[in-house]
Amino acid sequence: MADKEATVYIVDVGASMSEKNNGREETDLEWAMNYVWDKITTTVATGRKTTYVGVLGLRTDETNNDLQEDENYQHISVLQPLSQILMPDLRKLRDEIRPSSTDDGDAVSALIVAIQMIAMHCRKLKYKRKIVLVTNGRGQMDFEDISGIISKMKEDDIELVVLGVDFDDAEYGFKEEEKDAVKAENEAALRSLVEECGGAYGTMEQAINELGIPRIKNTRPVSSFRGALTLGDPENYDSAMSIDVERYPRTMVAKPPTASSFVVRTDLAPQESSTQTSHTLPNGDVEMSDNQDGLAAVKNARTYQVVDEEAPGGKRDVELEDLAKGYEYGRTAVAISESEHNVTKLGTHSGLDIVGFVPRDKYDRYMNMSRSNVVVAQRTNEKASMALSSFIHALYELDSYAVARLVAKDGNDPKLLLLAPSIEPDYECLLDVELPFAEDVRQYRFPPLDRVITVSGKQLIEHRNLPSDELMKAMSDYVDHMDLSTFGKDDEGNPAEYMPMEDTFSPVLHRINQAIRWRAVHPTEPIPPPYEILTRYSAPPEELLQQAQPYLNAVLKAADVKKVPPKQKGRKRHREAEKPLSGLNVEELLGREKRQKISAENAIPEFKQMLATTEDIGTIKDAAKQIGSIIQSYIRHSVGDSGYKRAVEAIRVVREEMTELEEPGVFNDLIRDLKTKILGEELGGDRKEMWWLVRANRLGLIDKRMSPLSEVEEDEAKAFLTAKLS
């Protein structure tokens, strides 16, 4: 269970916070709230009910706190009591946090109110207590009798964080010039208070600059296996090894939050709030939660249908219980009932059994199939700790890995694990990753890269497809000068690792989280660009690219790289006829006239030749009509499906040619006529399998998405592929 947390943010909203200082385009309050909003929205995103947040306004126009009867606690208002903060609370805070018209209000008194809020909420229970004070330090502060506050914060174990707008911080290297005397005195007193409490003190500029550094989430490990690590059969042999161990994840994949589907509720009366408590909608399908702010979750419904010509619409609904699982075997679905499926399950028992060993240098890293886990001895079991330590050291000294069979729970499918020893100065464990079975490994054969093997078996080491010595040397030099391992520098300019593991983060994960946090507080403003730390390693350093450019030019010259002209995206109505490689026109040499008739034996080449020698729309339609008749002849005279492939290829060529010539209507008429005759059994009987091939190859109507000149909508094109006559 996660630890309970209680945090109170004290936000200075005095009139002086509405000023713009040090060349910033934002007011001091807007600038400081970037930090506060980031912290609060991060808390909201966790959705934890054990994390409580309170917000206290300092130097407000009104007074609203439990100690307001005392004049020392004026102009201090509780904007958000300590509770789980949700989106409606966040929107309310966004409207309430505005610069006030007064500079009256004591920050030290606000600290006392915050301490009381935490004490009343947490009582003596175990909580992580924290107070964050955000101020510009320009108001009057009473630091007399501060010792009582310090002792109370130490007694209740409250962490104090003070962040000041333009506060001096020698460690960070920031100093405000011509500082006001009152502000300088308040800064010194707040720094002394924080040091006495053992808290954290800093300038707001550092805090905001560090917002771009993603926070690493440490998750509490949950064991995936608890049992015995065995070598041999301990039930029947005393010489067998059996060690009580536990297995925990070492690394976990952090995934960005997924989107959910919601609809805007329309059943609320005008006087009703959009933050109603949970209840069911009138249709009884969807529940509305108070944290969805006028939205209702979409409920998915799934129905199963089978073809039934007697049912309305040609399909009949069936229940899930009446269906059987079908497994694909080639093009056939093989049904296996539940009783037959139980026969395929192995009767496994929980355990981690070592089945063999492998030398470390014989194992290939590409065999890893999963995230890594750690296997440690059972807690509070000294005998198991000693035995596992001996096994780990034995593997380490022999430079070997162990291969084990894991069944996490009774009845689960077995997995093969590789166990590798890991020895740290104060920690020892086995690291494991999942291994593939023989059926998981795919063997792919590729031709060699350093030689060409001819049909006769002769090996060539000099060929146009093989790199020359000059190209190999140029590429080697280029790779050497693009080396990142020696490019990094530390703060003192000494060579260091360029891209440390601890400074690399998932851009997708943290960018999406950044966008969600921003949109929660700023619903209409554009999302800011990603933080620099997320894009820092998305491209090679510019300096390195400039250094390596001469060597890249040498590679381009040695490889004789030429720019390929861009592919024409537009559809050309007029095309140049393709010329033969010899440059001779056979038709002209033989004195033949332009082709007028297409033969069934050589239909596709002759169809293309006929289109290449004409721009007359009448001739194009005549060519399409001829090949349409030939396609129908292929189907009509096909023995079984022997002629279907020729017909499908001819349809594909006609579709491509008509699309390129911007005559989609010609093909659409052809395919409509073909469908009518196939489904009407006019082409030699039942030829529905031919239409299935048309559907499988997506050779339906040309719609507007493929050709702007088409009159067919996308939905109509999809409906056309069904095995029904419209």
C-alpha positions in Angstrom: 0.0 0.0 0.0 1.3 3.5 -0.9 2.3 5.9 1.9 -0.2 8.6 2.8 0.9 12.1 1.9 -0.4 15.5 3.0 1.0 18.6 1.3 -0.1 22.2 1.8 0.9 24.8 -0.8 1.1 28.4 0.5 0.7 30.7 -2.6 1.5 34.4 -2.2 -1.2 36.3 -4.3 -0.3 39.8 -3.0 -0.6 42.9 -5.2 3.2 42.9 -5.8 2.9 39.5 -7.4 1.1 41.1 -10.4 4.3 42.9 -11.5 6.6 41.7 -14.3 10.3 41.6 -13.3 13.7 40.7 -14.8 12.4 40.9 -18.4 9.8 38.2 -18.0 6.6 38.5 -20.1 4.6 36.8 -17.2 3.7 38.3 -13.9 5.5 36.9 -10.9 2.3 35.0 -9.9 1.8 33.4 -13.3 5.5 32.5 -13.4 5.5 31.0 -9.9 2.3 29.1 -10.6 4.0 27.2 -13.4 5.8 25.3 -10.6 2.7 24.9 -8.4 0.4 23.8 -11.2 3.0 21.2 -12.4 3.2 19.7 -8.9 -0.6 19.7 -8.3 -1.5 18.3 -11.7 1.1 15.5 -11.2 -0.6 14.6 -8.0 -4.0 14.6 -9.8 -2.7 12.4 -12.5 -1.8 9.6 -10.0 -5.4 9.3 -8.9 -4.3 8.1 -5.5 -6.9 8.5 -2.8 -4.1 8.6 -0.1 -2.5 11.7 -1.5 -4.0 14.9 0.0 -3.4 18.4 -1.2 -4.3 21.7 0.4 -3.8 25.3 -1.0 -3.5 28.3 1.2 -3.7 31.8 -0.2 -1.4 34.5 1.3 -2.1 38.2 1.2 -5.6 37.7 -0.1 -8.3 40.3 -0.1 -10.5 38.2 2.1 -9.7 36.1 5.3 -10.9 32.5 5.5 -9.1 30.3 8.0 -9.7 28.7 11.4 -7.6 31.3 13.2 -9.2 34.4 11.6 -10.5 35.7 14.9 -6.9 36.7 15.7 -5.8 39.9 13.9 -2.4 38.3 13.1 -4.0 35.8 10.7 -5.8 38.3 8.5 -5.6 38.1 4.7 -5.0 34.4 4.7 -7.5 32.1 3.0 -7.9 28.4 2.6 -8.5 28.0 -1.1 -8.4 24.1 -1.0 -8.8 22.1 2.2 -6.6 19.1 2.7 -8.3 16.4 0.5 -7.9 14.3 -2.6 -7.8 16.9 -5.4 -9.8 16.2 -8.6 -10.4 18.0 -11.9 -13.3 20.1 -10.6 -11.2 21.3 -7.7 -8.4 22.1 -10.1 -10.7 24.3 -12.2 -12.0 26.0 -9.2 -8.5 26.8 -8.0 -7.6 28.2 -11.4 -10.4 30.7 -11.1 -9.6 31.7 -7.5 -5.8 32.2 -7.7 -5.6 35.8 -9.0 -3.4 38.7 -7.8 -5.2 40.6 -4.9 -5.4 44.3 -4.3 -3.4 44.2 -1.0 0.1 43.5 0.3 -1.1 42.8 3.9 -0.6 39.3 5.2 2.2 37.5 7.2 3.9 34.5 5.6 4.9 33.2 9.1 1.3 33.3 10.2 0.4 31.3 7.0 2.9 28.7 8.0 1.1 28.3 11.4 -2.2 27.9 9.6 -0.7 25.3 7.3 0.8 23.4 10.3 -2.7 23.4 12.0 -4.3 22.1 8.7 -1.9 19.2 8.7 -2.2 18.5 12.4 -6.0 18.4 12.3 -6.0 16.2 9.2 -3.2 13.8 9.9 -3.5 13.6 13.7 -0.9 11.1 15.0 -1.3 8.8 11.9 1.7 7.9 9.7 1.9 10.5 6.9 4.5 12.2 4.8 3.9 15.9 5.7 5.1 18.8 3.6 4.6 22.5 3.4 5.6 24.5 0.2 5.8 28.3 0.5 5.9 30.3 -2.8 6.4 34.0 -2.3 8.3 37.0 -3.6 9.3 38.0 0.0 8.1 41.6 -0.4 5.5 41.6 2.3 5.9 42.2 6.1 6.9 39.1 8.0 7.0 38.7 11.8 9.8 36.3 12.8 9.5 36.8 16.5 9.1 33.7 18.6 9.9 31.5 15.5 11.4 28.8 17.8 7.9 27.4 18.5 7.2 26.9 14.8 10.6 25.2 14.4 10.0 22.8 17.3 6.4 22.0 16.1 7.6 21.2 12.6 10.3 18.9 13.9 7.9 17.2 16.3 5.4 16.5 13.5 8.2 15.7 11.0 6.9 18.3 8.5 9.2 19.0 5.5 9.4 22.8 4.7 10.2 24.0 1.2 10.6 27.7 0.5 10.7 28.9 -3.1 11.1 32.6 -3.7 10.6 34.7 -6.8 14.0 36.2 -7.7 15.5 35.0 -4.4 19.3 35.0 -4.3 20.9 31.6 -4.5 24.7 31.4 -4.5 24.7 27.6 -5.2 22.5 28.0 -8.3 24.3 31.2 -9.3 21.4 33.7 -9.2 21.5 37.2 -7.6 19.0 40.0 -8.0 20.5 43.4 -8.5 19.2 46.4 -6.5 17.2 44.3 -4.2 14.7 45.9 -1.8 15.9 46.0 1.8 12.7 44.4 3.2 13.0 41.6 0.7 16.6 41.0 1.5 15.8 40.8 5.2 12.9 38.4 4.6 15.1 36.2 2.4 17.7 35.9 5.1 15.1 35.1 7.7 13.4 32.4 5.6 16.7 30.8 4.7 17.6 30.6 8.4 14.1 29.1 9.2 14.5 26.5 6.5 18.0 25.5 7.7 16.7 25.2 11.3 13.8 22.9 10.1 16.1 20.9 7.9 14.0 21.7 4.8 14.8 23.0 1.3 15.3 26.6 0.2 15.8 27.8 -3.4 15.1 30.4 -6.0 12.0 29.9 -8.3 14.1 30.1 -11.4 15.9 26.9 -10.5 12.7 25.2 -9.6 11.0 26.1 -12.9 14.1 25.2 -15.0 14.1 21.7 -13.4 10.4 21.1 -14.3 11.6 19.8 -17.6 13.5 16.9 -15.9 11.1 14.0 -15.8 10.4 12.5 -12.4 11.3 8.9 -12.1 8.5 6.8 -10.7 9.7 4.2 -8.2 7.2 1.4 -7.9 6.9 -1.0 -5.0 8.0 -4.4 -6.2 5.5 -7.2 -6.3 6.8 -10.8 -6.4 5.9 -12.9 -9.4 7.1 -16.2 -7.9 7.7 -17.5 -4.5 8.9 -21.1 -4.2 12.0 -23.3 -4.5 14.9 -23.1 -6.9 15.8 -26.7 -7.5 18.5 -28.7 -9.2 17.6 -32.3 -9.4 14.7 -34.0 -7.6 14.7 -33.0 -3.9 11.7 -35.2 -3.1 13.5 -38.4 -4.0 17.2 -37.6 -3.6 19.0 -36.0 -0.7 21.8 -34.8 -3.0 19.4 -32.5 -4.9 19.6 -28.7 -4.4 16.5 -26.8 -3.1 16.7 -23.1 -2.2 13.7 -21.0 -1.1 13.6 -17.9 -3.4 11.5 -15.0 -4.4 11.3 -13.3 -7.9 10.7 -9.6 -8.4 10.8 -7.4 -11.5 14.0 -5.5 -12.0 12.9 -3.2 -14.9 9.3 -2.2 -15.9 8.1 -0.7 -19.1 6.6 2.8 -18.4 3.7 3.4 -20.8 2.0 6.7 -21.5 -1.6 7.0 -20.2 -4.2 5.6 -22.6 -7.1 7.6 -23.8 -10.7 6.7 -22.8 -13.9 7.4 -24.6 -16.6 9.6 -23.1 -19.7 11.4 -24.2 -21.1 14.7 -23.0 -24.1 14.1 -20.7 -27.3 15.8 -21.8 -29.6 14.5 -19.0 -28.7 17.2 -16.5 -31.2 19.9 -15.6 -30.0 23.5 -16.0 -29.8 24.0 -12.3 -27.9 20.8 -11.7 -24.1 20.9 -11.2 -22.0 19.1 -13.7 -20.1 17.4 -10.9 -22.9 15.1 -9.7 -22.2 12.1 -7.6 -22.2 8.6 -9.1 -25.5 7.5 -10.5 -26.9 5.5 -13.4 -28.2 7.1 -16.6 -31.9 6.6 -17.4 -31.1 3.8 -19.9 -29.3 1.9 -17.1 -26.1 1.5 -19.3 -23.6 4.0 -18.1 -22.6 5.3 -14.7 -21.5 8.9 -14.1 -18.7 9.6 -11.6 -18.3 13.0 -9.9 -14.7 13.3 -11.2 -15.8 13.2 -14.9 -17.3 16.7 -14.8 -20.3 16.3 -17.1 -19.0 13.3 -19.0 -20.2 9.8 -19.1 -18.1 6.7 -20.0 -19.0 5.0 -23.2 -20.2 1.4 -22.7 -19.1 -1.0 -25.4 -21.5 -3.7 -26.6 -20.5 -6.6 -28.7 -22.8 -8.9 -30.7 -22.0 -12.0 -32.7 -23.7 -12.8 -36.0 -23.8 -15.7 -38.4 -25.0 -15.9 -42.0 -28.6 -16.9 -42.2 -30.4 -16.3 -45.5 -33.8 -16.7 -43.8 -33.1 -14.1 -41.1 -33.8 -10.4 -41.7 -30.8 -8.8 -43.3 -29.2 -12.2 -44.0 -27.6 -12.5 -40.6 -28.8 -13.9 -37.2 -27.6 -12.9 -33.8 -26.1 -15.7 -31.6 -24.9 -15.9 -28.0 -21.3 -16.1 -27.1 -21.9 -19.4 -25.3 -23.1 -20.9 -28.6 -19.8 -20.1 -30.4 -16.7 -22.3 -30.6 -13.1 -21.2 -30.9 -11.7 -21.6 -34.4 -8.0 -21.7 -35.0 -6.6 -20.8 -38.4 -5.0 -23.6 -40.3 -4.0 -22.4 -43.8 -7.3 -20.9 -45.1 -9.4 -23.2 -43.0 -10.8 -22.5 -39.5 -10.4 -25.6 -37.3 -12.9 -25.6 -34.4 -11.8 -26.9 -31.0 -14.4 -27.3 -28.3 -13.8 -26.4 -24.7 -13.5 -30.1 -23.6 -11.0 -30.7 -26.4 -9.1 -27.6 -25.5 -8.6 -28.8 -21.9 -6.6 -31.8 -23.3 -4.0 -29.4 -24.7 -3.3 -27.8 -21.4 -0.3 -29.1 -19.4 -0.9 -30.2 -15.8 2.0 -28.0 -14.5 3.0 -27.4 -10.9 4.6 -24.3 -9.5 8.4 -24.4 -9.4 11.7 -23.0 -10.7 13.8 -26.0 -11.9 17.3 -25.7 -13.3 17.5 -27.8 -16.5 21.1 -27.0 -17.7 24.0 -24.6 -17.9 25.6 -22.6 -20.7 29.0 -20.8 -20.9 28.6 -17.0 -20.9 30.5 -16.5 -24.1 28.2 -19.0 -25.9 25.0 -17.1 -25.2 23.7 -14.5 -27.7 22.0 -11.4 -26.3 19.4 -11.4 -29.0 17.8 -14.4 -27.4 16.4 -12.2 -24.6 12.6 -12.1 -24.9 11.3 -10.2 -21.9 12.2 -7.6 -19.3 14.6 -8.6 -16.6 13.8 -9.9 -13.1 15.7 -10.6 -10.0 15.7 -13.8 -8.0 16.7 -13.4 -4.4 16.6 -15.6 -1.3 13.5 -15.8 0.8 13.4 -12.9 3.3 14.4 -13.7 6.9 15.8 -17.1 5.7 19.5 -17.1 6.4 20.0 -20.7 5.3 18.5 -19.9 1.9 20.6 -16.7 1.6 23.8 -18.6 2.2 22.9 -21.3 -0.2 21.8 -18.9 -3.0 25.0 -16.9 -2.4 27.1 -20.0 -2.9 25.2 -20.8 -6.1 25.7 -17.3 -7.4 29.4 -17.3 -6.7 29.8 -20.7 -8.4 28.2 -19.4 -11.6 30.3 -16.3 -11.5 33.6 -18.2 -11.0 32.7 -20.7 -13.8 31.7 -17.7 -16.1 28.4 -19.5 -16.8 24.6 -19.0 -16.9 21.9 -21.4 -15.7 18.8 -22.3 -17.7 15.7 -22.9 -15.7 12.1 -23.9 -16.2 9.6 -21.6 -14.5 6.0 -22.3 -13.7 4.8 -19.2 -11.7 1.5 -20.8 -10.6 -0.1 -24.2 -10.8 -1.6 -24.7 -14.3 0.4 -21.9 -16.0 2.4 -22.5 -19.1 6.1 -23.2 -18.5 8.7 -20.6 -19.4 12.4 -21.0 -20.0 14.6 -18.5 -18.1 18.3 -17.6 -18.3 19.7 -17.1 -14.8 22.8 -14.8 -14.7 24.8 -14.0 -11.5 25.0 -10.4 -10.3 27.4 -9.5 -7.4 27.4 -6.0 -6.0 29.4 -4.9 -2.9 26.3 -5.2 -0.7 23.9 -7.1 -2.8 23.8 -10.5 -4.6 21.1 -11.9 -6.8 20.3 -13.8 -10.0 19.1 -11.8 -13.0 16.7 -13.6 -15.3 15.2 -13.1 -18.8 12.9 -15.3 -20.7 14.3 -17.5 -23.4 12.6 -18.6 -26.7 11.6 -22.2 -27.3 12.7 -23.8 -30.6 9.3 -22.9 -32.2 9.9 -19.2 -31.3 13.1 -19.0 -33.3 12.8 -18.0 -37.0 15.7 -18.8 -39.3 16.2 -16.3 -42.1 18.8 -16.7 -44.8 20.3 -13.7 -46.5 22.9 -13.5 -49.3 26.4 -12.7 -48.1 27.4 -9.0 -48.1 31.1 -9.5 -49.1 30.7 -11.7 -52.2 28.2 -12.4 -55.0 27.4 -16.1 -55.8 26.4 -16.7 -59.4 23.9 -19.3 -60.6 26.7 -21.6 -61.5 28.1 -21.3 -57.9 31.1 -19.1 -58.8 32.0 -16.5 -56.1 32.7 -12.9 -57.2 34.5 -10.4 -54.9 34.3 -7.6 -57.4 30.9 -6.7 -58.5 28.7 -3.5 -59.0 26.7 -4.5 -56.0 29.8 -4.9 -53.7 31.5 -1.9 -52.1 35.0 -1.0 -53.4 38.0 -0.6 -51.2 37.7 3.2 -51.7 34.1 3.1 -50.5 35.0 0.9 -47.5 37.7 3.2 -46.4 35.5 6.3 -46.8 32.7 4.8 -44.8 35.1 3.6 -42.1 36.5 7.2 -41.7 33.0 8.6 -41.6 31.9 6.2 -38.9 35.1 7.0 -36.9 34.3 10.7 -37.0 30.7 10.2 -36.0 31.7 8.4 -32.8 29.7 9.7 -29.8 31.7 7.9 -27.2 34.4 10.5 -27.1 32.2 13.6 -27.8 30.7 14.2 -24.4 32.1 16.7 -21.9 31.5 17.2 -18.2 31.0 20.5 -16.5 34.7 21.1 -16.3 35.3 20.3 -20.0 36.8 16.9 -19.4 35.9 13.9 -21.7 32.8 12.2 -20.4 30.0 9.9 -21.6 27.8 11.8 -24.1 24.5 10.2 -23.4 24.4 8.9 -19.8 21.6 6.4 -19.2 20.2 8.5 -16.3 19.8 11.5 -18.6 17.8 9.7 -21.3 14.0 9.6 -21.1 11.1 8.3 -23.2 10.0 11.3 -25.3 6.5 9.8 -25.9 5.8 9.1 -22.3 6.9 12.4 -20.8 5.7 14.6 -23.6 2.1 13.1 -23.3 2.2 13.6 -19.6 3.4 17.2 -20.1 0.6 17.9 -22.5 -2.1 16.4 -20.2 -0.9 18.5 -17.2 -0.8 21.6 -19.3 -4.3 21.1 -20.8 -5.8 20.4 -17.3 -4.9 23.9 -16.2 -5.0 25.8 -19.5 -7.9 24.3 -21.5 -7.7 26.8 -24.4 -4.1 27.8 -24.7 -1.8 26.0 -27.1 0.4 23.3 -25.7 4.0 24.5 -25.2 6.9 22.8 -27.1 8.5 19.7 -25.5 11.2 20.2 -22.9 14.7 20.4 -24.3 15.9 17.4 -22.3 13.4 15.2 -24.2 14.7 16.3 -27.7 18.3 16.6 -26.8 19.3 13.2 -28.2 16.8 13.0 -31.0 19.5 14.1 -33.5 23.3 14.0 -33.6 25.1 17.1 -32.2 25.4 19.9 -34.8 29.1 20.3 -34.1 29.7 16.6 -34.7 27.9 16.7 -38.0 30.0 19.6 -39.2 33.2 17.8 -38.3 32.1 14.7 -40.1 30.7 16.5 -43.2 34.0 16.2 -45.3 34.0 12.4 -44.7 30.4 12.1 -45.6 31.1 13.9 -48.9 33.9 11.4 -49.5 31.4 8.6 -49.0 28.9 10.2 -51.5 31.7 10.5 -54.0 33.0 7.0 -53.6 29.5 5.5 -53.8 28.6 7.7 -56.8 25.3 8.7 -55.0 22.9 10.5 -57.3 19.7 12.2 -56.4 16.6 10.3 -57.5 13.9 12.6 -59.0 10.8 12.8 -56.8 7.9 10.5 -57.7 5.1 12.3 -59.4 2.2 12.3 -57.0 -0.3 13.8 -59.5 -2.3 11.7 -62.0 -1.3 12.6 -65.5 -3.9 12.5 -68.2 -1.3 12.5 -71.0 1.5 10.0 -70.8 4.6 9.5 -72.9 4.7 6.1 -74.6 7.4 3.9 -73.2 10.2 3.5 -75.7 12.0 0.1 -76.2 15.5 -0.2 -74.8 16.9 -0.5 -78.4 15.3 2.8 -79.4 13.6 1.1 -82.3 9.8 1.0 -82.8 9.0 -2.5 -84.0 5.5 -1.5 -85.1 6.9 1.2 -87.4 9.7 -1.1 -88.7 7.2 -3.8 -89.7 4.7 -1.2 -91.1 2.0 -2.3 -88.8 -1.0 -0.2 -87.9 -1.8 0.7 -84.3 -3.2 -2.2 -82.4 -7.0 -2.5 -82.7 -7.7 -5.8 -81.1 -6.5 -7.5 -77.9 -5.8 -11.2 -77.9 -6.7 -13.4 -74.9 -3.3 -15.1 -75.0 -1.3 -11.9 -74.4 -4.0 -9.6 -73.0 -2.1 -7.5 -70.4 0.9 -6.4 -72.6 -1.3 -5.7 -75.6 -3.7 -3.7 -73.4 -0.9 -1.6 -72.1 0.5 -1.1 -75.7 -2.9 0.0 -76.9 -3.2 2.6 -74.1 0.3 3.9 -74.7 -0.3 4.7 -78.4 -3.5 6.7 -78.0 -5.0 9.7 -76.2 -8.5 9.2 -77.6 -11.1 8.5 -74.9 -13.0 6.3 -77.3 -10.0 4.0 -77.9 -9.4 3.8 -74.2 -13.0 2.7 -73.5 -12.8 0.2 -76.3 -9.6 -1.3 -74.9 -11.2 -1.6 -71.4 -14.3 -3.2 -73.0 -12.1 -5.7 -74.8 -10.1 -6.7 -71.8 -13.3 -6.8 -69.7 -14.7 -9.5 -72.1 -11.4 -11.4 -71.9 -11.6 -11.3 -68.1 -15.1 -12.8 -68.2 -13.8 -15.4 -70.7 -11.0 -16.4 -68.2 -13.6 -16.9 -65.5 -16.3 -18.7 -67.8 -13.8 -21.2 -69.2 -11.9 -21.8 -65.9 -11.6 -25.4 -64.7 -12.1 -24.9 -61.0 -10.1 -21.9 -60.1 -7.3 -22.4 -62.7 -8.1 -19.2 -64.5 -8.9 -17.0 -61.5 -5.4 -15.7 -61.0 -5.1 -14.5 -64.6 -8.4 -12.7 -64.2 -7.4 -11.1 -60.9 -4.1 -9.8 -62.4 -5.9 -8.4 -65.5 -8.4 -6.6 -63.2 -5.5 -5.1 -61.2 -3.8 -3.8 -64.3 -7.0 -2.2 -65.7 -7.6 -0.6 -62.3 -4.1 0.9 -62.1 -4.2 2.1 -65.7 -7.6 3.8 -65.4 -6.6 5.5 -62.2 -3.4 6.9 -63.8 -5.3 8.0 -66.9 -7.9 9.7 -64.6 -10.7 7.7 -66.1 -12.1 5.9 -63.0 -15.6 5.6 -64.4 -14.4 3.2 -67.2 -13.1 0.8 -64.6 -16.0 1.2 -62.3 -18.4 0.3 -65.1 -16.3 -2.8 -65.9 -16.2 -4.1 -62.3 -19.9 -3.5 -61.7 -20.8 -5.5 -64.8 -18.4 -8.3 -63.7 -19.9 -8.5 -60.2 -23.4 -8.7 -61.6 -22.5 -11.6 -63.8 -20.4 -13.5 -61.2 -23.1 -13.3 -58.5 -25.8 -13.9 -61.1 -24.0 -17.2 -62.0 -23.8 -16.0 -65.7 -20.1 -17.0 -66.1 -20.3 -20.8 -66.1 -22.1 -21.5 -62.8 -21.1 -20.7 -59.2 -18.1 -18.4 -59.4 -18.4 -16.8 -56.0 -14.9 -17.8 -55.1 -13.7 -15.5 -57.8 -15.4 -12.6 -56.2 -13.8 -13.6 -52.9 -10.4 -13.1 -54.6 -11.5 -9.7 -55.9 -12.4 -8.7 -52.3 -9.2 -10.2 -50.8 -7.0 -8.2 -53.3 -9.1 -5.0 -52.7 -9.9 -4.6 -56.4 -13.3 -2.8 -55.9 -14.5 0.5 -57.1 -12.2 3.5 -57.5 -13.5 6.0 -55.0 -12.8 9.7 -54.5 -10.0 9.0 -52.1 -8.0 7.4 -54.9 -9.1 9.6 -57.8 -10.8 13.1 -57.3 -12.6 12.5 -60.6 -14.5 9.5 -59.3 -18.2 9.9 -58.3 -18.0 7.0 -55.9 -17.9 7.7 -52.1 -15.7 5.7 -49.8 -18.6 4.1 -48.0 -20.1 3.0 -51.3 -16.8 1.4 -52.4 -16.7 -0.5 -49.1 -20.3 -1.7 -49.5 -19.6 -2.8 -53.1 -17.1 -5.4 -52.0 -19.8 -7.4 -50.1 -21.2 -10.5 -51.8 -24.6 -8.9 -52.3 -26.1 -7.3 -55.5 -27.1 -3.7 -54.9 
